[in-house]
């Protein structure tokens, strides 16, 4: 998928790790250096905005990761799955593909969905994300 561009064929678990490492490099390019621990939090921030809109309440930055994992766990429990935090991260990335299809209004591949997540984080500003979000809703 995306990682094949740099010469790697990886499993889903390895792909998640690779994406997180890729995000670290990308954030360094735009002047932000983050640890690998901070990287998944940054990735999940984009999803937190989505859950804020649908659920209708705001969570603090500290509670963000836990809240998203709990929210997604409830969703997966509805379809008969209880997942670990590691599995939840992978499931969230998969779930984003469906969310993208619903909100944007066209079907995307899993690779395109992951690319969309990464591009959203490159923007790094709520202002531009909000404009992009409104553009898709029209």
TINU-133497 format. One record per residue: residue in one letter; residue number from 1; x, y, z of N, C-alpha, C in turn. Coordinates in pm, whole numbers, m for minus. Each point is the difference from the previous one (the first is absolute). Layout:
REM residues N
<marke resn="A" resi="NUM" n_east="X" n_north="Y" n_up="Z" ca_east="X" ca_north="Y" ca_up="Z" c_east="X" c_north="Y" c_up="Z"/>
...
This chain:
REM residues 138
<marke resn="X" resi="1" n_east="86" n_north="m118" n_up="0" ca_east="m86" ca_north="118" ca_up="0" c_east="90" c_north="124" c_up="0"/>
<marke resn="X" resi="2" n_east="m24" n_north="90" n_up="90" ca_east="85" ca_north="119" ca_up="7" c_east="145" c_north="m36" c_up="28"/>
<marke resn="X" resi="3" n_east="17" n_north="m101" n_up="86" ca_east="136" ca_north="m38" ca_up="36" c_east="73" c_north="m67" c_up="m114"/>
<marke resn="X" resi="4" n_east="m74" n_north="m53" n_up="m100" ca_east="65" ca_north="m63" ca_up="m114" c_east="79" c_north="102" c_up="m82"/>
<marke resn="X" resi="5" n_east="m36" n_north="126" n_up="13" ca_east="72" ca_north="104" ca_up="m71" c_east="144" c_north="12" c_up="47"/>
<marke resn="X" resi="6" n_east="25" n_north="m39" n_up="123" ca_east="137" ca_north="5" ca_up="51" c_east="60" c_north="m140" c_up="6"/>
<marke resn="X" resi="7" n_east="m60" n_north="m94" n_up="m74" ca_east="60" ca_north="m130" ca_up="m18" c_east="m28" c_north="m101" c_up="109"/>
<marke resn="X" resi="8" n_east="m116" n_north="9" n_up="65" ca_east="m33" ca_north="m93" ca_up="107" c_east="m138" c_north="m59" c_up="m23"/>
<marke resn="X" resi="9" n_east="m7" n_north="m131" n_up="16" ca_east="m131" ca_north="m63" ca_up="7" c_east="m21" c_north="m40" c_up="145"/>
<marke resn="X" resi="10" n_east="m109" n_north="44" n_up="58" ca_east="m15" ca_north="m15" ca_up="145" c_east="m135" c_north="m58" c_up="36"/>
<marke resn="X" resi="11" n_east="m9" n_north="m54" n_up="121" ca_east="m127" ca_north="m44" ca_up="53" c_east="m78" c_north="121" c_up="50"/>
<marke resn="X" resi="12" n_east="m126" n_north="m22" n_up="38" ca_east="m82" ca_north="109" ca_up="50" c_east="60" c_north="61" c_up="127"/>
<marke resn="X" resi="13" n_east="51" n_north="m86" n_up="87" ca_east="61" ca_north="50" ca_up="123" c_east="124" c_north="83" c_up="m31"/>
<marke resn="X" resi="14" n_east="84" n_north="m52" n_up="m92" ca_east="120" ca_north="73" ca_up="m39" c_east="m36" c_north="128" c_up="m74"/>
<marke resn="X" resi="15" n_east="m109" n_north="m5" n_up="m74" ca_east="m42" ca_north="119" ca_up="m74" c_east="m33" c_north="115" c_up="94"/>
<marke resn="X" resi="16" n_east="m67" n_north="m32" n_up="111" ca_east="m34" ca_north="103" ca_up="98" c_east="125" c_north="63" c_up="57"/>
<marke resn="X" resi="17" n_east="99" n_north="m85" n_up="33" ca_east="126" ca_north="52" ca_up="53" c_east="69" c_north="87" c_up="m103"/>
<marke resn="X" resi="18" n_east="m2" n_north="m46" n_up="m126" ca_east="64" ca_north="76" ca_up="m107" c_east="m68" c_north="135" c_up="m21"/>
<marke resn="X" resi="19" n_east="m132" n_north="1" n_up="8" ca_east="m75" ca_north="125" ca_up="m14" c_east="38" c_north="98" c_up="110"/>
<marke resn="X" resi="20" n_east="11" n_north="m52" n_up="123" ca_east="36" ca_north="86" ca_up="112" c_east="139" c_north="58" c_up="m20"/>
<marke resn="X" resi="21" n_east="94" n_north="m83" n_up="m49" ca_east="135" ca_north="49" ca_up="m26" c_east="m1" c_north="101" c_up="m113"/>
<marke resn="X" resi="22" n_east="m80" n_north="m26" n_up="m102" ca_east="m13" ca_north="92" ca_up="m113" c_east="m53" c_north="135" c_up="48"/>
<marke resn="X" resi="23" n_east="m96" n_north="m6" n_up="93" ca_east="m58" ca_north="124" ca_up="53" c_east="104" c_north="81" c_up="76"/>
<marke resn="X" resi="24" n_east="89" n_north="m69" n_up="71" ca_east="106" ca_north="70" ca_up="71" c_east="88" c_north="76" c_up="m98"/>
<marke resn="X" resi="25" n_east="36" n_north="m65" n_up="m109" ca_east="83" ca_north="65" ca_up="m101" c_east="m73" c_north="119" c_up="m61"/>
<marke resn="X" resi="26" n_east="m128" n_north="m18" n_up="m30" ca_east="m76" ca_north="108" ca_up="m61" c_east="m11" c_north="120" c_up="93"/>
<marke resn="X" resi="27" n_east="m24" n_north="m26" n_up="127" ca_east="m13" ca_north="113" ca_up="92" c_east="133" c_north="71" c_up="18"/>
<marke resn="X" resi="28" n_east="109" n_north="m73" n_up="m11" ca_east="132" ca_north="63" ca_up="8" c_east="21" c_north="93" c_up="m119"/>
<marke resn="X" resi="29" n_east="m56" n_north="m38" n_up="m116" ca_east="16" ca_north="82" ca_up="m119" c_east="m70" c_north="135" c_up="12"/>
<marke resn="X" resi="30" n_east="m108" n_north="4" n_up="76" ca_east="m72" ca_north="126" ca_up="15" c_east="34" c_north="68" c_up="133"/>
<marke resn="X" resi="31" n_east="111" n_north="m43" n_up="58" ca_east="51" ca_north="70" ca_up="117" c_east="m49" c_north="m50" c_up="133"/>
<marke resn="X" resi="32" n_east="m56" n_north="m119" n_up="4" ca_east="m43" ca_north="m58" ca_up="126" c_east="70" c_north="m133" c_up="19"/>
<marke resn="X" resi="33" n_east="70" n_north="m15" n_up="109" ca_east="64" ca_north="m128" ca_up="31" c_east="m81" c_north="m67" c_up="110"/>
<marke resn="X" resi="34" n_east="m48" n_north="m119" n_up="m25" ca_east="m81" ca_north="m71" ca_up="99" c_east="60" c_north="m137" c_up="26"/>
<marke resn="X" resi="35" n_east="m29" n_north="m53" n_up="117" ca_east="43" ca_north="m135" ca_up="32" c_east="m98" c_north="m99" c_up="m61"/>
<marke resn="X" resi="36" n_east="38" n_north="m127" n_up="0" ca_east="m90" ca_north="m101" ca_up="m53" c_east="m124" c_north="m15" c_up="87"/>
<marke resn="X" resi="37" n_east="12" n_north="36" n_up="126" ca_east="m117" ca_north="m3" ca_up="88" c_east="m96" c_north="113" c_up="m37"/>
<marke resn="X" resi="38" n_east="55" n_north="117" n_up="m31" ca_east="m84" ca_north="113" ca_up="m36" c_east="m62" c_north="m17" c_up="m138"/>
<marke resn="X" resi="39" n_east="69" n_north="m73" n_up="m88" ca_east="m48" ca_north="m15" ca_up="m137" c_east="m140" c_north="m60" c_up="m8"/>
<marke resn="X" resi="40" n_east="m29" n_north="m112" n_up="69" ca_east="m136" ca_north="m53" ca_up="m9" c_east="m103" c_north="94" c_up="59"/>
<marke resn="X" resi="41" n_east="38" n_north="77" n_up="101" ca_east="m92" ca_north="98" ca_up="57" c_east="m34" c_north="107" c_up="m103"/>
<marke resn="X" resi="42" n_east="103" n_north="44" n_up="m75" ca_east="m24" ca_north="100" ca_up="m104" c_east="m91" c_north="m56" c_up="m109"/>
<marke resn="X" resi="43" n_east="22" n_north="m126" n_up="m36" ca_east="m84" ca_north="m62" ca_up="m102" c_east="m143" c_north="m9" c_up="48"/>
<marke resn="X" resi="44" n_east="m17" n_north="m37" n_up="127" ca_east="m134" ca_north="m18" ca_up="54" c_east="m72" c_north="132" c_up="23"/>
<marke resn="X" resi="45" n_east="75" n_north="111" n_up="6" ca_east="m65" ca_north="130" ca_up="18" c_east="m98" c_north="28" c_up="m113"/>
<marke resn="X" resi="46" n_east="37" n_north="m39" n_up="m122" ca_east="m88" ca_north="23" ca_up="m114" c_east="m131" c_north="m76" c_up="18"/>
<marke resn="X" resi="47" n_east="10" n_north="m122" n_up="53" ca_east="m120" ca_north="m80" ca_up="23" c_east="m83" c_north="59" c_up="113"/>
<marke resn="X" resi="48" n_east="68" n_north="62" n_up="97" ca_east="m70" ca_north="59" ca_up="114" c_east="m92" c_north="111" c_up="m47"/>
<marke resn="X" resi="49" n_east="42" n_north="76" n_up="m98" ca_east="m87" ca_north="105" ca_up="m52" c_east="m125" c_north="m61" c_up="m61"/>
<marke resn="X" resi="50" n_east="16" n_north="m114" n_up="m69" ca_east="m114" ca_north="m67" ca_up="m58" c_east="m98" c_north="m49" c_up="106"/>
<marke resn="X" resi="51" n_east="52" n_north="m55" n_up="108" ca_east="m88" ca_north="m48" ca_up="105" c_east="m62" c_north="117" c_up="77"/>
<marke resn="X" resi="52" n_east="71" n_north="111" n_up="7" ca_east="m58" ca_north="118" ca_up="64" c_east="m125" c_north="43" c_up="m76"/>
<marke resn="X" resi="53" n_east="7" n_north="m3" n_up="m132" ca_east="m113" ca_north="44" ca_up="m80" c_east="m118" c_north="m96" c_up="12"/>
<marke resn="X" resi="54" n_east="28" n_north="m130" n_up="0" ca_east="m108" ca_north="m97" ca_up="0" c_east="m55" c_north="m25" c_up="139"/>
<marke resn="X" resi="55" n_east="88" n_north="m3" n_up="99" ca_east="m44" ca_north="m29" ca_up="136" c_east="m54" c_north="126" c_up="67"/>
<marke resn="X" resi="56" n_east="58" n_north="115" n_up="m32" ca_east="m52" ca_north="126" ca_up="47" c_east="62" c_north="52" c_up="128"/>
<marke resn="X" resi="57" n_east="116" n_north="m49" n_up="37" ca_east="68" ca_north="57" ca_up="115" c_east="150" c_north="m1" c_up="m24"/>
<marke resn="X" resi="58" n_east="68" n_north="85" n_up="76" ca_east="142" ca_north="21" ca_up="m18" c_east="76" c_north="m71" c_up="110"/>
<marke resn="X" resi="59" n_east="114" n_north="m58" n_up="m33" ca_east="84" ca_north="m62" ca_up="102" c_east="132" c_north="73" c_up="6"/>
<marke resn="X" resi="60" n_east="64" n_north="m6" n_up="116" ca_east="128" ca_north="67" ca_up="15" c_east="107" c_north="m74" c_up="m76"/>
<marke resn="X" resi="61" n_east="110" n_north="68" n_up="m25" ca_east="109" ca_north="m61" ca_up="m76" c_east="57" c_north="m121" c_up="71"/>
<marke resn="X" resi="62" n_east="0" n_north="5" n_up="134" ca_east="52" ca_north="m112" ca_up="79" c_east="m92" c_north="m120" c_up="m10"/>
<marke resn="X" resi="63" n_east="m131" n_north="24" n_up="m1" ca_east="m98" ca_north="m108" ca_up="m4" c_east="m24" c_north="m51" c_up="m141"/>
<marke resn="X" resi="64" n_east="55" n_north="71" n_up="m97" ca_east="m30" ca_north="m23" ca_up="m140" c_east="20" c_north="m145" c_up="m43"/>
<marke resn="X" resi="65" n_east="120" n_north="m53" n_up="22" ca_east="32" ca_north="m135" ca_up="m45" c_east="m90" c_north="m103" c_up="65"/>
<marke resn="X" resi="66" n_east="m19" n_north="13" n_up="132" ca_east="m84" ca_north="m95" ca_up="73" c_east="m144" c_north="8" c_up="m48"/>
<marke resn="X" resi="67" n_east="m49" n_north="122" n_up="m20" ca_east="m139" ca_north="19" ca_up="m41" c_east="m26" c_north="m62" c_up="m137"/>
<marke resn="X" resi="68" n_east="94" n_north="18" n_up="m91" ca_east="m18" ca_north="m55" ca_up="m135" c_east="2" c_north="m151" c_up="4"/>
<marke resn="X" resi="69" n_east="93" n_north="m55" n_up="75" ca_east="8" ca_north="m146" ca_up="11" c_east="m126" c_north="m56" c_up="62"/>
<marke resn="X" resi="70" n_east="m53" n_north="67" n_up="104" ca_east="m123" ca_north="m46" ca_up="63" c_east="m117" c_north="14" c_up="m95"/>
<marke resn="X" resi="71" n_east="m6" n_north="111" n_up="m71" ca_east="m109" ca_north="22" ca_up="m96" c_east="2" c_north="m106" c_up="m108"/>
<marke resn="X" resi="72" n_east="122" n_north="m27" n_up="m51" ca_east="9" ca_north="m100" ca_up="m106" c_east="m27" c_north="m139" c_up="53"/>
<marke resn="X" resi="73" n_east="38" n_north="m24" n_up="125" ca_east="m26" ca_north="m131" ca_up="60" c_east="m149" c_north="m24" c_up="11"/>
<marke resn="X" resi="74" n_east="m77" n_north="104" n_up="36" ca_east="m145" ca_north="m13" ca_up="5" c_east="m53" c_north="m36" c_up="m138"/>
<marke resn="X" resi="75" n_east="51" n_north="68" n_up="m103" ca_east="m45" ca_north="m27" ca_up="m135" c_east="30" c_north="m144" c_up="m40"/>
<marke resn="X" resi="76" n_east="122" n_north="m45" n_up="29" ca_east="36" ca_north="m136" ca_up="m40" c_east="m74" c_north="m103" c_up="84"/>
<marke resn="X" resi="77" n_east="m33" n_north="33" n_up="125" ca_east="m75" ca_north="m93" ca_up="84" c_east="m140" c_north="m20" c_up="m56"/>
<marke resn="X" resi="78" n_east="m53" n_north="102" n_up="m66" ca_east="m133" ca_north="m11" ca_up="m59" c_east="m5" c_north="m104" c_up="m110"/>
<marke resn="X" resi="79" n_east="114" n_north="m20" n_up="m67" ca_east="4" ca_north="m102" ca_up="m104" c_east="71" c_north="m125" c_up="50"/>
<marke resn="X" resi="80" n_east="11" n_north="m13" n_up="131" ca_east="46" ca_north="m124" ca_up="60" c_east="150" c_north="m13" c_up="14"/>
<marke resn="X" resi="81" n_east="71" n_north="109" n_up="14" ca_east="144" ca_north="m8" ca_up="15" c_east="45" c_north="82" c_up="121"/>
<marke resn="X" resi="82" n_east="81" n_north="m61" n_up="83" ca_east="68" ca_north="74" ca_up="106" c_east="147" c_north="m3" c_up="m34"/>
<marke resn="X" resi="83" n_east="61" n_north="118" n_up="m2" ca_east="136" ca_north="8" ca_up="m53" c_east="95" c_north="59" c_up="102"/>
<marke resn="X" resi="84" n_east="129" n_north="m29" n_up="m16" ca_east="102" ca_north="61" ca_up="83" c_east="30" c_north="140" c_up="m55"/>
<marke resn="X" resi="85" n_east="80" n_north="76" n_up="74" ca_east="34" ca_north="135" ca_up="m45" c_east="79" c_north="m4" c_up="m129"/>
<marke resn="X" resi="86" n_east="88" n_north="m100" n_up="m13" ca_east="77" ca_north="m12" ca_up="m123" c_east="m91" c_north="m31" c_up="m117"/>
<marke resn="X" resi="87" n_east="m93" n_north="m94" n_up="20" ca_east="m95" ca_north="m34" ca_up="m106" c_east="m92" c_north="117" c_up="m30"/>
<marke resn="X" resi="88" n_east="m32" n_north="78" n_up="104" ca_east="m88" ca_north="115" ca_up="m18" c_east="62" c_north="102" c_up="m95"/>
<marke resn="X" resi="89" n_east="131" n_north="22" n_up="13" ca_east="68" ca_north="93" ca_up="m90" c_east="m12" c_north="m45" c_up="m144"/>
<marke resn="X" resi="90" n_east="19" n_north="m129" n_up="m22" ca_east="m11" ca_north="m54" ca_up="m136" c_east="m144" c_north="12" c_up="m49"/>
<marke resn="X" resi="91" n_east="m96" n_north="m33" n_up="88" ca_east="m140" ca_north="7" ca_up="m37" c_east="m43" c_north="143" c_up="m32"/>
<marke resn="X" resi="92" n_east="53" n_north="97" n_up="75" ca_east="m33" ca_north="140" ca_up="m26" c_east="45" c_north="41" c_up="m139"/>
<marke resn="X" resi="93" n_east="120" n_north="m45" n_up="m39" ca_east="48" ca_north="32" ca_up="m133" c_east="m90" c_north="m62" c_up="m106"/>
<marke resn="X" resi="94" n_east="m47" n_north="m122" n_up="24" ca_east="m93" ca_north="m64" ca_up="m93" c_east="m134" c_north="72" c_up="1"/>
<marke resn="X" resi="95" n_east="m47" n_north="36" n_up="118" ca_east="m129" ca_north="66" ca_up="14" c_east="m1" c_north="135" c_up="m70"/>
<marke resn="X" resi="96" n_east="117" n_north="64" n_up="m5" ca_east="10" ca_north="131" ca_up="m64" c_east="m34" c_north="m9" c_up="m147"/>
<marke resn="X" resi="97" n_east="28" n_north="m114" n_up="m61" ca_east="m34" ca_north="m18" ca_up="m141" c_east="m151" c_north="11" c_up="m19"/>
<marke resn="X" resi="98" n_east="m75" n_north="m67" n_up="88" ca_east="m146" ca_north="9" ca_up="m8" c_east="m46" c_north="141" c_up="28"/>
<marke resn="X" resi="99" n_east="61" n_north="62" n_up="100" ca_east="m37" ca_north="137" ca_up="33" c_east="26" c_north="95" c_up="m114"/>
<marke resn="X" resi="100" n_east="110" n_north="m23" n_up="m70" ca_east="33" ca_north="84" ca_up="m114" c_east="m103" c_north="m17" c_up="m110"/>
<marke resn="X" resi="101" n_east="m41" n_north="m123" n_up="m22" ca_east="m99" ca_north="m26" ca_up="m104" c_east="m131" c_north="70" c_up="33"/>
<marke resn="X" resi="102" n_east="m38" n_north="m2" n_up="129" ca_east="m127" ca_north="59" ca_up="40" c_east="3" c_north="152" c_up="m7"/>
<marke resn="X" resi="103" n_east="108" n_north="60" n_up="50" ca_east="3" ca_north="146" ca_up="13" c_east="37" c_north="68" c_up="m131"/>
<marke resn="X" resi="104" n_east="92" n_north="m60" n_up="m74" ca_east="45" ca_north="63" ca_up="m122" c_east="m94" c_north="m30" c_up="m115"/>
<marke resn="X" resi="105" n_east="m63" n_north="m118" n_up="5" ca_east="m100" ca_north="m31" ca_up="m100" c_east="51" c_north="m81" c_up="m117"/>
<marke resn="X" resi="106" n_east="121" n_north="m50" n_up="5" ca_east="47" ca_north="m91" ca_up="m103" c_east="86" c_north="m108" c_up="62"/>
<marke resn="X" resi="107" n_east="16" n_north="m108" n_up="m74" ca_east="69" ca_north="m117" ca_up="54" c_east="150" c_north="16" c_up="m18"/>
<marke resn="X" resi="108" n_east="76" n_north="m30" n_up="104" ca_east="145" ca_north="6" ca_up="m8" c_east="58" c_north="m135" c_up="41"/>
<marke resn="X" resi="109" n_east="118" n_north="m30" n_up="m51" ca_east="68" ca_north="m121" ca_up="42" c_east="62" c_north="22" c_up="137"/>
<marke resn="X" resi="110" n_east="42" n_north="m109" n_up="61" ca_east="62" ca_north="11" ca_up="132" c_east="129" c_north="82" c_up="m8"/>
<marke resn="X" resi="111" n_east="72" n_north="m15" n_up="m111" ca_east="123" ca_north="77" ca_up="m18" c_east="m31" c_north="149" c_up="m8"/>
<marke resn="X" resi="112" n_east="m104" n_north="35" n_up="m75" ca_east="m37" ca_north="140" ca_up="m13" c_east="m49" c_north="56" c_up="133"/>
<marke resn="X" resi="113" n_east="m69" n_north="m83" n_up="77" ca_east="m49" ca_north="45" ca_up="130" c_east="116" c_north="32" c_up="93"/>
<marke resn="X" resi="114" n_east="102" n_north="m85" n_up="m1" ca_east="117" ca_north="24" ca_up="84" c_east="74" c_north="125" c_up="m47"/>
<marke resn="X" resi="115" n_east="8" n_north="17" n_up="m132" ca_east="64" ca_north="121" ca_up="m54" c_east="m77" c_north="124" c_up="43"/>
<marke resn="X" resi="116" n_east="m132" n_north="m9" n_up="1" ca_east="m83" ca_north="114" ca_up="40" c_east="25" c_north="35" c_up="146"/>
<marke resn="X" resi="117" n_east="17" n_north="m101" n_up="84" ca_east="32" ca_north="25" ca_up="141" c_east="132" c_north="74" c_up="11"/>
<marke resn="X" resi="118" n_east="101" n_north="m48" n_up="m73" ca_east="132" ca_north="61" ca_up="9" c_east="m2" c_north="144" c_up="m51"/>
<marke resn="X" resi="119" n_east="m71" n_north="23" n_up="m111" ca_east="m7" ca_north="135" ca_up="m56" c_east="m69" c_north="94" c_up="97"/>
<marke resn="X" resi="120" n_east="m102" n_north="m49" n_up="68" ca_east="m72" ca_north="82" ca_up="96" c_east="91" c_north="46" c_up="113"/>
<marke resn="X" resi="121" n_east="94" n_north="m86" n_up="38" ca_east="91" ca_north="37" ca_up="107" c_east="108" c_north="95" c_up="m47"/>
<marke resn="X" resi="122" n_east="32" n_north="m3" n_up="m129" ca_east="98" ca_north="94" ca_up="m52" c_east="m54" c_north="143" c_up="9"/>
<marke resn="X" resi="123" n_east="m131" n_north="14" n_up="m15" ca_east="m60" ca_north="134" ca_up="5" c_east="21" c_north="63" c_up="137"/>
<marke resn="X" resi="124" n_east="m25" n_north="m81" n_up="104" ca_east="33" ca_north="38" ca_up="137" c_east="m82" c_north="117" c_up="57"/>
<marke resn="X" resi="125" n_east="m97" n_north="52" n_up="m73" ca_east="m77" ca_north="110" ca_up="57" c_east="m148" c_north="m33" c_up="m3"/>
<marke resn="X" resi="126" n_east="m68" n_north="28" n_up="109" ca_east="m144" ca_north="m23" ca_up="7" c_east="m71" c_north="83" c_up="m106"/>
<marke resn="X" resi="127" n_east="54" n_north="119" n_up="m30" ca_east="m64" ca_north="91" ca_up="m94" c_east="m10" c_north="m63" c_up="m138"/>
<marke resn="X" resi="128" n_east="112" n_north="m50" n_up="m50" ca_east="m1" ca_north="m60" ca_up="m132" c_east="m77" c_north="m131" c_up="m2"/>
<marke resn="X" resi="129" n_east="9" n_north="m75" n_up="109" ca_east="m77" ca_north="m124" ca_up="8" c_east="m149" c_north="30" c_up="m2"/>
<marke resn="X" resi="130" n_east="m40" n_north="108" n_up="66" ca_east="m140" ca_north="37" ca_up="5" c_east="m50" c_north="41" c_up="m137"/>
<marke resn="X" resi="131" n_east="82" n_north="75" n_up="m73" ca_east="m37" ca_north="40" ca_up="m136" c_east="m15" c_north="m123" c_up="m88"/>
<marke resn="X" resi="132" n_east="96" n_north="m91" n_up="11" ca_east="m5" ca_north="m121" ca_up="m82" c_east="m122" c_north="m83" c_up="36"/>
<marke resn="X" resi="133" n_east="m30" n_north="m7" n_up="128" ca_east="m116" ca_north="m77" ca_up="45" c_east="m129" c_north="58" c_up="m56"/>
<marke resn="X" resi="134" n_east="m13" n_north="133" n_up="4" ca_east="m121" ca_north="64" ca_up="m52" c_east="m11" c_north="m17" c_up="m151"/>
<marke resn="X" resi="135" n_east="115" n_north="0" n_up="m67" ca_east="m1" ca_north="m17" ca_up="m145" c_east="m54" c_north="m137" c_up="m38"/>
<marke resn="X" resi="136" n_east="35" n_north="m102" n_up="79" ca_east="m46" ca_north="m135" ca_up="m29" c_east="m149" c_north="m16" c_up="32"/>
<marke resn="X" resi="137" n_east="m48" n_north="75" n_up="98" ca_east="m140" ca_north="m14" ca_up="41" c_east="m96" c_north="63" c_up="m99"/>
<marke resn="X" resi="138" n_east="49" n_north="94" n_up="m78" ca_east="m87" ca_north="69" ca_up="m96" c_east="m46" c_north="m93" c_up="m110"/>
